[in-house]
Amino acid sequence: MRKATFGEHLRYRFDNSMSRGPAAMIGWLFVISALLILMISVFVQVTQQVPAGTDEKPLGFGSLLWWNLMRALDSGAVGGDSGTPLFLGTMFAMTLGGIFVVSMLIGVVTSGIEARLEELRKGRSFVAEEGHTLILGWSPHVFTILSELMLANANQRRPCIVILADKDKVEMDDELRARLGSTGRTRIVCRTGNPIDLADLEIANPHAARSIIVLAPEDDNADSTVIKAILAITNNPNRRAEPYHIVAEIRDSQNIEAARLVGREEASLVLVDDLISRIMVQTCRQSGLSVVYTELLDFGGDEIYFADLPALVGLQFGDALAAFEHSSLMGLRLPDGRILLNPPMETPIAAGTQVIAISADDDTVRAMPIQPDIDEAALRQTVPRAQRPERTLVLGWNDRIRTVISELDHYVAPGSSLTVVTTVPGAEETLNDIRPTLIHQTLELSAGDATDRRILEALEPGRYDHIITLSSSDAPDIQQADGRTLVTLLHLRDMASRSGQDFSIVSEMLDVRNRELAQVTQADDFIVSDRLVSLLMSQISENAGLKAVFDDLFRAEGSEIYLKPAGDYVALGQPLTFYTVLEAARRRQEVAIGYRLKSEADSPNFSYGVHLNPHKPGLIQFSEHDRIIVLSES
């Protein structure tokens, strides 16, 4: 076995020290400088050399050290020296050595600074923040979430949002500047790392975060990545004692139980496919409902808040409805955490019960028990209208079709029909499996391409009450699927314009960027995309209790939001306050939370006529086609 020589050992140790970075290099330069100054000083002392102007007296050793140090640092100082040729040559050698050392020092420092800046650009430094919102992952949804969180944090002191994603930090910063522009008071900090890697996760300081949002990547293993990220937080060896507040999206319902196992009580899971299917069904059946949901889900207007109001303790729920001038009561959250939306009007409000209200901010939910002026003569008691059979047209096919059909069956009247138009192989077999489960509607299949104008005209879309366009599952990728949906939507809009009819169209877009291309033309022309999921996740990240509220709103059981004719509640054509509307709804075991004016229905500047949480003492006059927005069981 060959043994390393002494020189190889020295070279090996020198290489190891140099690999430690700029600090080691500067240390070696200091040693070289000290040795050079010491050797020159000793040489001058031994040879008894003296510079001119010193009265031919040799300098002390300490003075020589200082003299040579100055020559090493200042190369121009040698020009003023005089003395013997040996002395001048010695000083010249000292100056050359100093130039060499100083040049290396400047190079090492410059390289070290550049390396540090490059390291910072990589986004690998620790985030020393507390009470921040942490977003794990990167997708097009991040821009919607950030926009909403910036609005939610507008009244906070030094709010901060941290993003940890397996993406270059500079690219993230550039995209955020291009899409968001100014972030106002909110600081957005980007870090590069894998959210499922424990070492990378520590960079974002999740243990000090106020809430954590886990985004699903755009690939086939999205749910697996989300579950791993949740597991990296909840089973982290360095986890905090307090529970985390995690909001995560799950795309496949088959993975929801696994996600609940790893998230336990700390994770609020949003089932994307199920949520979008339910929203599509509900919004396609009621004109203006899509605007109501958007208003509730974004932070731009009024939102849903919880509040402890001791002044209401002892009152019944129905009596408390009129106690809010600038808020609209929706329900109660009991001390055990149960959510009651539109509970029976005689439900008592006990100590520890929180009210659920729509308001501009959490500090505007204030109760002032009063006796409002009710116009009894304007109240109307009408028999609930009988439902009529409905015809629904579904264009396209994807995995959400089962949920859409079964959910729609819960709402429509007996004798309703649903027609599915697709060219997907095996569609007939799937529909045959669904048919036995349906109670209120029949199910038909029409083979054809929904992007073909001739097929659409043959279907006569004007004969249908509702039209739903689904992104096709047989498209090669998301962009082509959205492209087909966009073509179908453009055909339908053109046909509606030419025939003078208003089609109630709900379209599904997979990519939120394509939603911007397919701008909504009216309230009944609604584009459903993952943007709604982003809005919901933003709301839940700010208030974990909202998960149960929205779960209750979006399911067929219990109370939901309906837009009903104003003439069923109050007299038309005469001024009255919203307190009168509130009382009319209360007597029908419903909660009025707003209204929609037909005269503003075509104006996006007026939210398509939707007025949520109106100022109650103000006077309003309703016409025949106006609607009251209520929470009701039917």
C-alpha positions in Angstrom: 0.0 0.0 0.0 1.4 3.4 -1.1 1.9 5.9 1.8 1.3 9.6 1.2 4.5 11.7 1.4 4.9 14.6 3.8 4.4 17.1 1.0 1.2 15.3 0.0 -0.1 15.5 3.5 0.6 19.2 3.6 -1.1 19.8 0.3 -4.0 17.7 1.4 -4.5 19.8 4.6 -4.0 23.0 2.7 -6.7 22.0 0.2 -9.1 21.1 3.0 -8.6 24.5 4.6 -9.1 26.4 1.4 -12.3 24.5 0.7 -13.9 26.0 3.8 -14.5 29.2 1.9 -13.6 32.9 2.0 -12.9 32.9 5.7 -10.2 30.3 5.4 -8.7 32.2 2.4 -8.6 35.5 4.3 -6.9 33.7 7.2 -4.2 32.4 4.9 -3.7 35.9 3.4 -3.3 37.2 7.0 -0.7 34.6 7.7 1.2 35.4 4.5 1.0 39.1 5.1 2.3 38.7 8.7 5.2 36.5 7.5 6.1 38.9 4.7 6.2 42.0 7.0 8.1 40.1 9.7 10.7 38.8 7.2 11.3 42.2 5.6 11.4 43.9 9.0 14.0 41.3 10.4 16.1 41.7 7.2 16.1 45.5 7.5 17.0 45.2 11.2 19.8 42.8 10.7 21.4 44.7 7.8 21.1 48.0 9.8 19.4 49.8 6.9 17.9 53.2 7.6 15.7 55.4 5.4 16.8 58.9 4.5 15.7 61.7 6.9 16.1 59.6 10.1 19.5 61.1 11.2 21.2 57.8 10.3 19.7 56.2 13.3 18.3 52.7 12.9 14.5 52.4 13.5 13.2 50.2 16.3 11.7 46.8 15.4 8.2 47.9 16.2 8.6 51.0 14.0 9.9 48.8 11.2 6.8 46.6 11.5 4.6 49.6 11.2 6.7 51.0 8.4 6.5 47.8 6.3 2.8 47.4 7.0 2.1 50.8 5.5 4.3 49.9 2.5 2.2 46.7 2.0 -1.1 48.5 2.2 -0.1 51.6 0.1 1.8 50.9 -3.1 2.4 54.6 -3.7 4.3 55.1 -0.5 7.5 53.6 -2.1 7.8 56.6 -4.4 8.7 58.9 -1.5 11.5 56.6 -0.1 15.1 57.4 -0.2 18.2 55.7 1.1 20.7 53.1 0.0 20.0 51.0 -3.1 19.7 47.9 -0.8 17.0 49.7 1.3 15.1 50.9 -1.8 15.2 47.4 -3.2 13.9 45.9 0.0 11.0 48.4 0.2 10.3 47.7 -3.5 10.1 44.0 -2.7 7.8 44.8 0.3 5.5 46.9 -1.9 5.3 44.1 -4.6 4.4 41.6 -1.9 1.8 44.0 -0.5 0.2 44.5 -3.9 0.0 40.7 -4.4 -1.6 40.2 -0.9 -4.0 43.1 -1.2 -5.1 42.1 -4.7 -5.8 38.6 -3.5 -7.7 40.0 -0.5 -9.9 42.1 -2.7 -10.6 39.2 -5.0 -11.4 36.9 -2.1 -13.8 39.4 -0.5 -15.5 40.2 -3.8 -15.9 36.5 -4.6 -17.3 35.9 -1.1 -19.8 38.7 -1.4 -20.9 37.4 -4.9 -21.2 33.9 -3.5 -23.3 35.2 -0.6 -25.6 37.2 -2.9 -26.0 34.1 -5.1 -26.9 32.1 -2.1 -29.5 34.6 -1.1 -30.9 34.6 -4.6 -31.3 30.8 -4.3 -33.7 31.4 -1.4 -32.1 29.1 1.1 -31.8 31.4 4.1 -34.0 30.9 7.3 -37.2 32.9 7.6 -37.2 34.6 10.9 -40.9 35.5 11.0 -43.6 34.8 13.5 -47.4 34.8 12.9 -47.0 34.6 9.1 -49.1 32.7 6.5 -47.1 29.9 4.9 -47.9 28.6 1.4 -46.3 25.3 0.5 -46.1 24.6 -3.3 -46.6 26.7 -6.4 -49.4 26.7 -9.0 -51.5 29.3 -10.9 -53.8 29.4 -7.8 -51.1 31.1 -5.8 -51.8 34.5 -7.3 -55.5 34.4 -6.4 -54.7 33.3 -2.9 -52.1 36.0 -2.4 -54.4 38.7 -3.8 -57.1 37.7 -1.3 -54.7 37.4 1.6 -53.3 40.9 0.9 -56.9 42.3 1.1 -57.5 40.4 4.3 -54.3 41.7 5.9 -54.8 45.3 4.8 -55.6 46.3 8.4 -52.9 44.2 10.0 -49.5 45.4 11.3 -46.6 44.2 9.1 -48.3 41.1 7.6 -46.1 38.6 6.0 -46.7 35.7 3.6 -44.0 33.1 3.0 -43.9 30.8 0.0 -41.8 27.6 0.0 -41.8 25.8 -3.4 -39.5 23.7 -5.5 -38.9 26.6 -7.9 -36.2 29.2 -8.4 -36.6 32.1 -6.0 -35.8 34.7 -8.7 -38.4 33.2 -11.0 -41.1 33.3 -8.2 -40.2 36.9 -7.4 -40.4 37.9 -11.1 -43.8 36.2 -11.6 -45.2 37.8 -8.5 -44.1 41.3 -9.5 -45.6 40.8 -13.0 -48.9 39.4 -11.8 -49.5 41.2 -8.5 -47.6 44.5 -8.8 -47.5 46.3 -5.5 -48.3 44.2 -2.5 -49.1 47.1 -0.2 -48.4 46.5 3.4 -48.0 42.8 2.9 -44.4 41.4 2.6 -44.1 38.3 0.4 -41.0 36.2 1.1 -40.1 33.4 -1.4 -37.9 30.5 -0.5 -36.7 27.6 -2.7 -37.1 24.1 -1.3 -39.1 20.9 -1.4 -42.1 21.1 1.0 -41.9 17.4 1.8 -38.2 17.6 2.7 -37.9 18.2 6.5 -34.7 20.2 6.2 -36.2 22.4 3.4 -39.4 22.8 5.4 -37.5 24.2 8.4 -36.3 27.1 6.2 -39.9 28.5 6.1 -40.3 28.3 9.9 -43.6 26.5 9.9 -43.7 26.1 13.6 -44.2 29.9 14.0 -46.7 30.2 11.2 -50.3 31.4 11.9 -51.7 29.3 9.1 -50.3 26.9 6.4 -51.8 26.5 2.9 -50.8 23.4 1.0 -51.2 23.7 -2.8 -51.5 20.6 -5.0 -49.0 20.5 -7.9 -50.2 20.2 -11.5 -49.3 16.5 -12.0 -50.8 13.1 -11.6 -49.5 12.6 -8.1 -51.0 15.8 -6.7 -52.8 14.3 -3.8 -49.8 12.2 -2.8 -47.6 15.3 -2.6 -50.2 17.1 -0.5 -50.5 14.2 1.9 -46.7 14.0 2.3 -46.5 17.8 2.9 -49.2 17.5 5.7 -47.3 14.6 7.2 -44.0 16.6 7.1 -45.7 19.2 9.3 -47.8 17.1 11.7 -45.1 14.4 12.3 -42.1 16.8 12.3 -39.6 15.9 15.0 -39.4 19.6 15.8 -43.1 20.3 15.7 -44.6 22.7 18.2 -47.0 21.7 21.0 -49.9 23.9 19.8 -52.0 22.5 17.0 -51.3 23.8 13.5 -53.8 25.4 11.2 -53.4 23.7 7.9 -55.6 24.2 4.8 -55.0 21.7 1.9 -56.7 20.8 -1.3 -57.4 17.2 -2.3 -58.5 16.4 -5.8 -59.6 12.7 -5.6 -62.2 11.7 -3.1 -60.6 8.3 -2.7 -57.6 10.1 -1.0 -59.6 12.1 1.5 -59.5 9.5 4.3 -55.7 9.1 4.0 -55.4 12.9 4.2 -57.6 13.0 7.3 -55.5 10.4 9.0 -52.3 12.4 8.6 -53.9 15.8 9.2 -56.1 14.7 12.1 -57.8 17.8 13.6 -55.1 20.2 12.4 -56.0 20.1 8.7 -59.0 21.5 6.9 -59.3 19.6 3.7 -60.9 21.0 0.6 -62.2 18.3 -1.8 -61.8 20.1 -5.1 -63.8 18.0 -7.5 -66.7 17.6 -5.1 -66.8 21.3 -4.3 -66.7 22.4 -7.9 -69.4 19.9 -8.9 -71.7 21.2 -6.1 -71.2 24.8 -7.0 -71.8 24.1 -10.7 -75.1 22.4 -9.9 -76.3 25.1 -7.5 -75.3 28.1 -9.6 -76.8 26.8 -12.9 -80.2 26.6 -11.4 -80.5 30.1 -9.9 -79.8 33.4 -11.7 -77.4 35.5 -9.6 -76.3 32.8 -7.2 -72.8 32.7 -8.7 -72.4 36.4 -7.8 -73.6 35.8 -4.2 -71.0 33.0 -3.8 -68.2 35.1 -5.2 -69.1 37.9 -2.9 -69.0 35.6 0.1 -65.8 33.9 -0.9 -63.6 36.9 -1.8 -62.3 39.6 0.6 -63.3 42.5 -1.6 -66.7 43.1 0.0 -68.5 41.5 2.9 -67.4 38.2 4.4 -68.6 35.7 7.0 -67.4 36.2 10.6 -68.0 34.7 14.0 -68.6 36.9 17.0 -69.3 36.6 20.7 -72.1 39.0 21.6 -73.1 38.8 25.3 -75.9 41.4 24.6 -77.8 38.7 22.7 -77.7 36.0 25.4 -81.2 35.1 26.3 -82.8 36.2 23.1 -84.2 33.8 20.5 -82.5 33.6 17.1 -85.5 35.2 15.3 -85.5 38.1 17.7 -81.8 38.7 17.1 -82.1 39.1 13.3 -83.1 42.8 13.6 -80.3 43.6 16.1 -77.8 44.2 13.3 -77.8 47.4 11.3 -74.6 46.8 9.3 -74.4 43.0 9.4 -76.7 40.1 8.4 -77.2 37.2 10.8 -76.9 33.8 9.2 -76.8 31.3 12.1 -75.1 30.2 15.3 -72.1 28.3 16.3 -72.9 26.4 19.5 -70.3 26.0 22.3 -69.7 22.4 21.2 -68.6 23.7 17.7 -71.8 22.7 15.8 -72.9 25.0 13.0 -76.6 25.9 12.7 -77.4 27.9 9.6 -80.9 29.3 9.6 -81.9 27.4 12.8 -85.5 27.4 14.1 -86.5 31.0 14.9 -87.2 30.0 18.6 -83.6 28.7 19.1 -82.3 30.4 22.3 -78.9 32.1 22.2 -77.0 30.8 25.2 -73.8 31.9 26.9 -70.8 30.8 24.8 -72.8 30.7 21.6 -71.3 32.7 18.7 -73.3 34.4 16.0 -72.4 33.8 12.3 -72.9 37.0 10.4 -72.1 38.6 7.0 -70.2 41.9 7.6 -67.6 44.2 6.1 -65.1 43.3 8.9 -64.9 41.4 12.2 -65.1 44.6 14.2 -68.4 45.7 12.4 -70.4 42.7 13.8 -72.1 44.7 16.5 -75.5 44.0 18.0 -77.9 46.8 19.0 -81.2 45.2 20.1 -84.0 47.5 18.8 -87.6 47.5 17.8 -87.4 48.2 14.1 -90.2 49.9 12.2 -91.9 47.1 10.3 -94.4 48.0 7.6 -97.0 45.4 8.4 -99.2 46.4 5.4 -96.3 45.6 3.1 -95.8 42.0 4.3 -97.0 39.2 2.1 -97.9 35.7 3.1 -97.8 33.5 0.0 -98.1 29.8 -0.6 -94.7 28.4 -1.6 -94.5 28.0 -5.3 -94.6 24.4 -6.6 -91.5 23.3 -8.4 -91.9 22.5 -12.1 -89.9 19.9 -14.0 -86.6 21.2 -15.4 -84.5 20.4 -18.4 -80.7 20.4 -18.1 -78.1 20.0 -20.8 -74.6 18.8 -20.0 -72.0 19.3 -22.7 -68.7 17.3 -22.3 -67.6 14.6 -20.0 -65.1 14.1 -17.1 -64.9 12.4 -13.8 -67.2 15.0 -12.1 -70.2 13.8 -14.2 -71.4 11.4 -11.5 -71.4 14.0 -8.8 -73.0 16.6 -11.0 -75.8 14.2 -12.0 -76.5 12.9 -8.5 -76.3 16.3 -6.9 -78.7 17.8 -9.5 -81.2 15.0 -8.7 -81.5 16.4 -5.1 -82.7 19.8 -6.3 -85.0 19.2 -9.4 -88.7 18.4 -9.3 -90.0 15.0 -10.3 -90.3 14.6 -14.1 -87.1 16.6 -14.8 -84.7 15.4 -17.5 -81.0 15.6 -18.1 -79.2 15.2 -21.5 -75.5 14.5 -21.7 -73.7 15.2 -25.0 -70.3 13.5 -25.4 -68.2 11.3 -27.7 -66.3 9.6 -24.8 -66.3 5.7 -25.2 -68.1 4.0 -22.3 -70.3 6.9 -21.5 -73.5 4.8 -22.0 -72.3 2.2 -19.5 -71.6 4.8 -16.9 -75.0 6.4 -17.3 -76.6 3.0 -17.0 -74.9 2.6 -13.6 -76.2 6.0 -12.5 -79.8 5.7 -13.8 -81.1 3.4 -11.0 -80.0 5.9 -8.3 -81.9 8.8 -9.7 -85.3 9.7 -8.2 -86.5 13.0 -9.8 -85.0 13.1 -13.3 -84.5 10.9 -16.4 -81.1 10.6 -18.1 -80.4 10.6 -21.8 -77.2 10.3 -23.9 -76.7 12.1 -27.2 -73.5 11.1 -29.0 -71.8 14.2 -30.5 -69.0 16.7 -30.3 -70.0 19.7 -28.2 -67.7 21.9 -30.2 -69.6 21.3 -33.5 -71.9 24.2 -34.2 -74.3 22.0 -36.2 -74.8 19.5 -33.3 -75.4 22.4 -30.9 -78.0 23.9 -33.2 -79.7 20.5 -33.6 -80.0 20.3 -29.8 -81.8 23.7 -29.6 -80.2 25.0 -26.4 -83.0 27.4 -25.9 -85.3 24.5 -25.0 -83.2 23.8 -21.8 -83.5 25.6 -18.5 -79.8 25.1 -17.6 -76.7 24.4 -19.6 -73.4 23.0 -18.1 -70.2 22.6 -20.1 -67.6 20.3 -18.6 -63.9 20.1 -19.6 -63.5 17.0 -21.7 -61.5 14.2 -20.0 -60.4 12.8 -23.4 -58.4 15.9 -24.3 -54.6 15.4 -24.3 -53.9 18.1 -21.8 -55.5 20.9 -19.7 -55.0 23.6 -22.3 -56.7 21.6 -25.1 -59.6 20.7 -22.7 -60.1 24.4 -21.9 -59.8 25.2 -25.6 -62.8 22.9 -26.4 -64.8 24.4 -23.6 -64.1 27.9 -24.8 -65.2 27.0 -28.4 -68.4 25.5 -27.1 -69.0 28.5 -24.9 -68.4 31.0 -27.8 -70.9 29.1 -30.0 -73.6 29.1 -27.2 -73.1 32.9 -26.6 -73.4 33.6 -30.4 -76.5 31.4 -30.7 -78.1 33.2 -27.7 -77.3 36.6 -29.2 -78.7 35.6 -32.6 -81.9 34.1 -31.1 -82.5 36.9 -28.6 -82.7 34.3 -25.8 -80.9 34.3 -22.5 -79.1 31.0 -21.8 -78.2 30.0 -18.3 -74.7 28.7 -18.8 -72.2 27.4 -16.3 -68.8 26.5 -17.8 -65.9 24.7 -16.3 -62.3 25.9 -16.9 -59.4 23.9 -15.5 -56.8 26.6 -15.8 -57.5 29.9 -14.0 -55.7 31.8 -16.8 -58.2 30.6 -19.4 -61.0 31.8 -17.2 -59.7 35.3 -17.8 -60.0 34.7 -21.6 -63.6 33.6 -21.3 -64.8 36.7 -19.6 -68.3 36.4 -18.0 -70.9 38.3 -20.1 -73.7 38.2 -17.6 -74.5 36.8 -14.2 -76.0 33.6 -15.6 -72.9 33.0 -17.8 -70.7 31.7 -15.0 -67.1 30.4 -15.3 -66.3 27.8 -12.7 -62.6 27.1 -12.1 -60.2 26.4 -9.4 -60.3 30.1 -8.6 -63.3 29.3 -6.3 -61.1 26.8 -4.5 -58.4 29.4 -4.1 -60.9 31.8 -2.6 -62.3 29.2 -0.3 -58.8 28.2 0.9 -58.0 31.9 1.6 -61.1 32.3 3.7 -60.4 29.1 5.7 -56.8 30.1 6.3 -57.9 33.3 7.9 -60.7 31.5 9.9 -60.7 27.8 10.4 -64.3 27.7 11.5 -65.5 28.8 8.1 -64.8 25.3 6.7 -67.9 23.9 8.5 -70.0 26.9 7.3 -69.2 26.5 3.7 -69.6 22.7 3.9 -73.1 23.3 5.1 -73.9 25.9 2.4 -72.7 23.7 -0.4 -74.5 20.5 0.4 -78.1 19.7 -0.6 -79.2 18.9 3.0 -80.1 21.7 5.4 -80.4 25.4 4.5 -78.9 26.9 1.4 -78.9 30.2 -0.4 -81.9 30.9 -2.7 -83.0 33.9 -4.7 -86.8 34.1 -4.6 -89.3 36.5 -6.1 -89.5 39.7 -4.0 -93.3 39.8 -4.5 -93.6 36.6 -2.4 -92.3 38.6 0.6 -93.3 42.3 0.4 -95.5 44.6 -1.6 -94.0 45.7 -4.9 -93.7 49.3 -6.0 -93.6 51.0 -2.6 -90.6 52.1 -0.5 -89.8 50.1 2.5 -86.8 49.2 4.7 -84.9 45.9 4.6 -86.1 45.4 8.2 -89.6 44.7 6.7 -88.0 42.2 4.3 -86.2 40.6 7.2 -89.4 40.2 9.1 -91.3 38.7 6.0 -88.6 36.1 5.7 -88.5 35.3 9.4 -92.2 34.5 9.3 -91.4 31.9 6.6 -88.7 30.4 8.7 -86.0 32.0 6.5 -83.2 34.5 6.9 -83.0 37.3 4.4 -79.4 38.4 3.7 -79.8 40.6 0.6 -81.6 41.2 -2.7 -81.1 41.4 -6.4 -82.4 44.1 -8.6 -83.4 43.2 -12.2 -82.6 46.8 -13.4 -78.9 46.2 -12.5 -78.7 42.5 -13.6 -76.7 43.2 -16.7 -74.1 45.6 -15.1 -70.9 44.0 -13.7 -70.2 47.4 -12.1 -73.1 46.8 -9.8 -72.3 43.2 -9.1 -75.1 42.2 -11.6 -77.7 43.7 -9.3 -76.7 41.6 -6.2 -76.8 43.6 -2.9 -75.5 41.4 -0.1 -75.9 42.6 3.5 -77.6 45.8 2.6 -78.0 48.8 5.0 -81.2 47.9 6.7 -82.7 51.3 7.6 -82.3 52.5 4.0 -85.4 52.5 1.8 -85.7 50.2 -1.2 -88.4 49.6 -3.7 -88.9 46.3 -5.5 -90.3 45.5 -8.9 -91.8 42.3 -10.4 -88.6 40.6 -11.4 -86.5 41.5 -8.4 -85.3 38.8 -6.0 -84.8 38.4 -2.2 -81.6 36.4 -1.2 -82.5 34.1 1.6 -81.2 31.2 3.6 -83.9 28.5 3.3 -84.3 24.7 3.4 -86.1 24.8 0.0 
